[in-house]
Amino acid sequence: MTAETPRLPQELVDHIIDHLYDDPLTLSNCSLTSRAWLPTSRLHIFAKIGFKVSPLHTVPPNELCKRLYHLLTASPDIIPNIRELEICEGSPIGGTASPGCSTTWVATERTLPPLLKILTNLQRLEFGSRTTMHWGLLPLPLQNAIFYVFGLPSLAYIRLKSWSFPTFSDLTELLSFCQNLKGLALSDTRVCGDTDGDGDGDGEAEMDHSGRGLELETMDSDMEGTRRCRLDFLTIDHVDFGYLGYWLLSARSTVEIKSLRELRVAHFYDVTAVERLLMATGSSLEHFHLKPGPWDVHSFDLGRNSGLRTIRLTFEDPSRAITWVKTLLSTLSPSNLLECIGIEFFTDIKKLEGWAELDALLVRPELGALRTVDIGLFASPTNAEFARVRGELQGLGARGVLRLYQLGIKSQRSSGQLTPRISRYEYSS
């Protein structure tokens, strides 16, 4: 842009570039066009940084880490633009790492700890592994850097995937550093030496249901008066230490869940803890996603959660699926605000019976606020069973709220995460 070229108002430039937030190539070109375009372009170019081992990434994550660290030390004015960071350890899914691409780079890359300590404006952190990340085996400088990131005032969302902690107090100590946390997701996270999560009740013997007796939780007594972050979003996904639920509700917890707006639970064997979480959130809860796994049918009283707007249920056991749906939805209060129901049946459609009863339940006057009922079936729309289900859901069809759709192909049946994601904090990368 020459000096003679009429300049656009900066507000208009910023507005135009904002629309390009998901187009890295165009943003890069914009940043080279004019100095006036550089700040807004950088704002989006560096907004989200990802270090992942993937067939789609030709540069190893440890090399990307080095490059970013050297760039930020040379140009520190870029640092405030970095608001989201995703780190993934291990080999790419469905393949092997390319030559020179370390699969254990997180523990060995020396620039990662100092890099974490200069990211002063992070709002979202996702830290996971393709296998298992052992907290106790991480180098001390990296542990200290992670503590630093958790303590950032700007950090609002944390997702840990495939982590293993030596003791429960190691996990709670890490969480105690958070200052303004709004969303917490624990996926495939475990504590060594704890009960194996088979649901036999042994874990409950170590504490009573009032949240007392946290023998494995060894935080100092002066932590009881520490800050409590008010969570809006909580995801417990394939977590096998049941007393997490009791800690969340105890006086020693560093998070407050009574104002929770979204709760997502998958394969968490402690039914009682989930029930108490639902009771504690009360009318503040707006979105509830449940994937019960091997649980027997349980009657959660959703009547206490009068603010619910979205319920999503995911089932894999045909013998319990329909009964689960009917049992849960029958507990809704007449004054409910429910707008959307999503149900996924990852099972043989021929083994599912009771559709007419489900239809009658969903067309009750108490559910008059429903705008959408999405039902995913593990069958093609051309399948005769698919048509049979549609025929038995005539009431929903007549109301114009029903959407039947085909779930993923068989190879996608087993999912390591809860899907689809409900909130803006749980989007796909």
C-alpha positions in Angstrom: 0.0 0.0 0.0 1.6 3.2 -1.1 1.5 6.6 0.6 -0.9 7.9 -2.1 -3.4 5.1 -1.6 -6.4 6.2 0.4 -6.4 4.5 3.8 -9.4 2.7 5.0 -10.7 3.5 8.5 -8.9 1.3 11.0 -12.2 0.1 12.5 -13.2 -1.2 9.0 -9.9 -2.9 8.5 -10.2 -4.6 11.8 -13.8 -5.7 11.1 -12.8 -7.2 7.7 -9.8 -9.1 9.1 -11.9 -10.4 12.0 -14.0 -12.3 9.5 -10.9 -14.1 8.3 -10.1 -15.6 11.8 -10.1 -19.2 10.5 -8.2 -18.6 7.3 -4.4 -18.7 8.2 -3.1 -18.2 4.7 -5.2 -15.1 4.0 -4.3 -13.7 7.5 -0.7 -14.2 6.8 -1.0 -12.3 3.5 -2.9 -9.5 5.3 -0.1 -9.2 7.9 2.4 -8.5 5.0 0.2 -6.0 3.3 0.4 -3.0 5.6 1.6 -2.1 9.1 -2.0 -1.1 9.9 -3.1 -4.6 9.1 -0.5 -6.3 11.2 -1.8 -6.1 14.7 -5.3 -7.5 13.9 -3.8 -10.2 11.6 -1.5 -11.3 14.4 -4.4 -11.3 16.9 -5.9 -14.2 14.9 -2.8 -15.9 13.6 -1.5 -16.5 17.1 -4.8 -16.9 18.9 -4.5 -20.7 19.1 -1.3 -22.6 19.1 -1.1 -26.4 18.8 1.8 -28.8 19.3 0.6 -32.1 18.1 2.2 -35.2 16.5 -0.1 -35.8 13.5 0.3 -37.0 9.9 -1.1 -33.6 8.9 1.8 -31.8 10.6 5.1 -32.0 8.7 7.1 -30.1 11.3 7.6 -32.1 14.6 6.0 -30.5 17.6 9.3 -30.1 19.5 10.6 -28.1 16.5 7.5 -25.9 16.5 7.9 -25.4 20.2 11.5 -24.2 19.7 10.5 -21.9 16.8 7.7 -20.3 18.8 9.9 -19.8 21.9 12.6 -18.0 19.9 10.0 -15.9 18.0 8.4 -14.8 21.2 11.7 -13.9 22.9 12.6 -11.9 19.9 9.1 -10.3 19.5 7.5 -10.3 22.9 4.7 -8.0 21.6 3.2 -11.2 20.0 2.7 -12.9 23.4 -0.6 -11.3 24.4 -2.2 -12.6 21.2 -1.8 -16.3 22.3 -5.0 -17.2 24.1 -5.3 -20.9 23.5 -2.7 -23.7 23.7 -3.1 -27.3 22.8 -0.3 -29.8 23.6 -0.4 -33.5 22.7 2.2 -36.1 23.5 2.8 -39.3 21.5 2.4 -40.7 18.0 -0.3 -39.7 15.5 -3.5 -41.6 15.6 -3.6 -44.5 13.2 0.0 -44.1 12.1 3.6 -43.6 13.2 5.6 -40.5 13.7 7.7 -39.2 10.8 11.5 -39.5 11.0 13.0 -37.1 13.5 9.6 -36.6 15.1 9.9 -37.5 18.8 6.9 -39.3 20.5 8.1 -38.3 23.9 8.9 -34.7 23.2 7.0 -33.1 26.0 9.4 -34.4 28.7 12.5 -33.8 26.7 12.0 -30.5 24.9 14.0 -27.9 26.9 12.2 -24.9 25.5 8.8 -26.0 26.6 9.1 -25.0 30.3 10.4 -21.4 29.5 7.8 -21.1 26.7 5.0 -21.9 29.1 6.3 -19.3 31.6 6.1 -16.4 29.1 2.5 -17.2 27.9 0.9 -14.6 30.2 -2.5 -14.3 28.5 -3.6 -17.9 28.1 -7.3 -18.4 28.5 -7.6 -22.1 27.4 -5.2 -25.0 27.9 -5.6 -28.5 26.5 -2.8 -30.9 27.6 -3.1 -34.5 26.6 -1.4 -37.6 25.4 -2.0 -40.4 22.9 -1.0 -42.9 25.6 -0.6 -41.9 29.3 1.1 -38.8 30.7 2.6 -39.6 34.1 2.7 -36.5 36.3 5.3 -38.0 38.6 7.8 -38.7 35.8 7.8 -35.1 34.4 10.9 -33.1 34.9 10.7 -30.6 37.8 11.1 -27.5 35.5 8.1 -28.7 33.4 6.0 -29.3 36.5 6.8 -25.8 37.8 5.9 -24.3 34.4 2.6 -26.2 34.4 1.9 -24.9 37.9 2.6 -21.4 36.6 0.1 -21.7 33.7 -2.6 -23.1 36.0 -2.1 -20.0 38.2 -2.6 -17.5 35.4 -5.4 -15.0 36.2 -6.5 -15.2 32.6 -6.9 -19.0 32.4 -10.6 -19.9 32.2 -10.6 -23.5 30.7 -8.5 -26.6 31.3 -8.7 -30.0 29.7 -6.5 -32.8 30.8 -6.6 -36.0 28.7 -4.8 -39.3 29.5 -3.1 -38.1 32.6 -2.0 -40.2 35.6 -1.3 -38.7 39.0 0.6 -40.5 41.9 -2.0 -39.3 44.4 -5.2 -37.5 44.5 -3.5 -34.6 46.3 -1.2 -34.1 43.3 -4.2 -33.4 41.1 -6.0 -31.2 43.7 -2.8 -29.2 44.4 -2.5 -28.5 40.7 -6.1 -27.3 40.5 -5.6 -25.2 43.7 -3.4 -22.8 41.7 -6.3 -21.8 39.4 -7.6 -18.3 40.1 -10.5 -17.7 37.6 -11.3 -21.2 36.2 -14.7 -21.5 34.5 -14.4 -24.8 32.7 -12.7 -28.1 33.7 -12.6 -31.3 31.7 -10.9 -34.5 32.9 -10.7 -37.2 30.2 -9.1 -40.6 30.7 -7.5 -39.2 33.9 -6.6 -41.5 36.8 -4.9 -41.6 40.1 -2.4 -44.4 40.7 -3.1 -47.0 43.4 -6.8 -46.1 43.7 -9.8 -48.4 43.2 -10.1 -49.8 39.8 -13.5 -48.3 39.2 -15.4 -51.6 38.9 -18.3 -50.1 40.8 -18.1 -52.5 43.8 -18.3 -49.7 46.3 -14.8 -50.0 47.7 -14.0 -46.4 46.9 -17.0 -45.2 48.9 -15.6 -46.9 52.0 -12.9 -44.3 52.2 -15.3 -41.4 52.8 -18.9 -40.8 53.7 -21.4 -39.1 51.5 -21.1 -35.8 53.2 -17.6 -35.3 51.7 -15.7 -36.0 55.0 -12.9 -38.5 55.4 -10.9 -37.6 52.3 -8.0 -39.8 53.5 -6.3 -39.7 50.2 -6.6 -36.0 49.9 -3.6 -34.6 51.9 -3.9 -30.9 51.3 -2.8 -28.7 54.2 -5.5 -27.4 56.5 -4.8 -23.8 55.5 -6.0 -24.7 52.0 -9.6 -24.9 53.3 -9.9 -21.1 53.2 -8.3 -20.7 49.8 -10.1 -19.2 46.7 -12.9 -21.2 45.1 -13.3 -20.9 41.3 -16.9 -20.9 40.2 -17.2 -23.4 37.5 -19.6 -23.0 34.6 -18.6 -26.2 32.7 -17.5 -29.6 34.0 -16.7 -32.7 32.0 -15.9 -36.0 33.7 -15.0 -38.4 30.8 -13.6 -41.9 31.5 -12.4 -41.0 35.0 -12.1 -43.9 37.3 -11.6 -42.5 40.8 -15.1 -42.0 42.1 -14.3 -39.8 45.1 -13.6 -36.9 42.7 -17.4 -36.2 42.9 -17.2 -36.0 46.7 -14.2 -33.7 46.7 -16.0 -31.4 44.2 -18.7 -31.0 46.8 -16.5 -30.8 49.9 -15.3 -27.8 51.9 -11.8 -28.6 50.8 -12.5 -28.3 47.1 -11.0 -25.3 45.3 -13.8 -25.2 42.8 -17.4 -24.2 43.3 -20.0 -26.2 41.3 -23.3 -24.8 42.6 -23.4 -22.3 39.7 -22.6 -25.0 37.1 -24.3 -24.5 33.7 -23.0 -27.6 31.9 -22.3 -31.0 33.2 -21.0 -33.8 31.0 -20.4 -37.3 32.4 -19.2 -40.4 30.5 -18.2 -43.8 32.0 -17.9 -42.5 35.5 -18.8 -45.4 37.7 -19.9 -43.5 40.9 -23.6 -43.0 40.2 -24.2 -41.5 43.7 -21.6 -38.8 43.1 -23.3 -37.8 39.9 -26.7 -37.7 41.6 -25.3 -35.4 44.3 -23.7 -33.1 41.6 -27.1 -32.8 39.9 -28.7 -31.9 43.3 -26.1 -29.4 44.1 -26.3 -27.5 40.7 -30.1 -27.3 41.0 -31.7 -24.7 38.7 -28.4 -23.3 37.4 -27.8 -26.3 35.2 -28.7 -25.7 31.6 -27.0 -28.5 29.7 -26.6 -32.1 30.7 -24.8 -34.8 28.7 -24.8 -38.4 30.0 -23.1 -41.5 28.6 -23.7 -44.0 31.4 -21.8 -46.9 29.9 -22.3 -50.1 32.0 -24.5 -48.5 34.7 -27.8 -50.1 35.5 -30.8 -47.7 35.0 -30.8 -45.0 37.6 -33.6 -42.5 38.4 -31.9 -39.2 38.6 -34.4 -36.5 39.8 -34.1 -33.9 37.0 -37.0 -32.1 38.5 -34.6 -30.2 40.7 -32.8 -29.0 37.5 -35.6 -26.8 36.4 -33.3 -24.6 34.3 -32.3 -27.4 31.9 -32.5 -26.4 28.2 -30.5 -29.2 26.6 -30.2 -32.9 27.4 -28.0 -35.3 25.4 -27.8 -39.0 26.1 -25.5 -41.5 24.5 -26.1 -45.2 24.8 -24.2 -48.4 23.8 -26.2 -51.1 25.6 -29.5 -51.9 23.8 -31.0 -53.7 26.8 -31.1 -50.5 28.9 -31.1 -47.7 26.4 -34.8 -46.9 26.0 -35.5 -47.6 29.6 -32.8 -45.1 30.5 -34.4 -42.4 28.4 -37.9 -43.0 29.7 -36.7 -43.1 33.3 -34.7 -39.9 33.1 -37.2 -37.8 31.1 -40.1 -38.9 33.3 -38.5 -37.0 36.3 -38.6 -33.6 34.6 -40.8 -31.0 36.3 -43.9 -29.6 34.7 -42.3 -26.2 34.7 -39.2 -27.3 32.8 -37.6 -25.1 30.2 -36.2 -28.0 28.0 -35.7 -27.0 24.4 -33.5 -29.7 22.9 -33.1 -33.4 23.4 -30.4 -35.4 21.7 -30.2 -39.2 21.9 -27.5 -41.3 20.3 -28.0 -45.1 20.1 -24.7 -46.7 19.2 -26.2 -50.2 19.1 -28.1 -52.6 16.9 -31.3 -50.8 16.0 -33.2 -54.2 15.8 -32.6 -54.7 19.5 -34.3 -51.4 20.5 -37.9 -51.6 21.5 -40.4 -49.2 23.1 -40.4 -46.4 20.6 -44.2 -45.8 20.8 -43.9 -45.3 24.6 -41.0 -43.0 24.1 -43.0 -41.0 21.6 -45.9 -40.7 24.0 -43.5 -39.5 26.7 -42.0 -36.8 24.5 -45.2 -35.3 23.3 -46.6 -34.6 26.8 -47.9 -31.1 27.3 -45.1 -30.6 30.0 -42.6 -30.7 27.2 -44.3 -28.1 25.1 -41.2 -26.0 24.9 -39.3 -28.6 22.9 -38.0 -27.3 19.6 -35.7 -30.2 18.6 -35.5 -33.9 19.3 -32.5 -35.3 17.6 -32.2 -39.1 17.5 -29.1 -40.8 16.1 -29.4 -44.4 14.9 -26.7 -46.8 14.1 -28.3 -47.6 10.7 -28.8 -46.2 7.2 -31.9 -44.1 6.5 -32.7 -46.6 3.7 -32.8 -49.4 6.3 -36.2 -50.9 7.0 -35.6 -50.6 10.8 -34.9 -46.9 10.4 -38.2 -46.5 8.7 -39.9 -48.5 11.4 -38.6 -46.2 14.1 -39.8 -43.1 12.2 -43.2 -44.7 11.9 -43.4 -45.3 15.7 -42.5 -41.7 16.5 -45.5 -40.2 14.8 -46.3 -37.8 17.6 -42.9 -36.1 17.4 -43.1 -36.1 13.6 -46.5 -34.4 13.7 -45.1 -31.7 15.9 -42.3 -31.0 13.5 -39.5 -31.4 16.1 -38.1 -34.8 15.2 -34.8 -35.3 13.3 -33.6 -38.8 12.7 -30.1 -39.2 11.4 -27.5 -41.9 10.8 -24.6 -42.2 13.3 -21.0 -42.8 12.2 -19.7 -45.8 10.4 -18.9 -48.9 12.4 -15.2 -48.1 12.8 -16.2 -44.9 14.6 -18.4 -46.7 17.1 -16.1 -46.5 20.1 -15.3 -42.9 20.9 -12.7 -41.8 23.4 -14.5 -38.6 24.0 -18.0 -37.3 24.5 -19.6 -36.2 21.2 -21.0 -34.0 19.9 -19.8 -31.2 22.0 -22.4 -28.9 23.5 -20.6 -25.8 24.6 -18.1 -23.4 23.0 -15.5 -24.8 25.4 -15.8 -28.3 23.9 -15.4 -27.7 20.2 -13.5 -30.0 17.9 -9.9 -29.1 17.0 
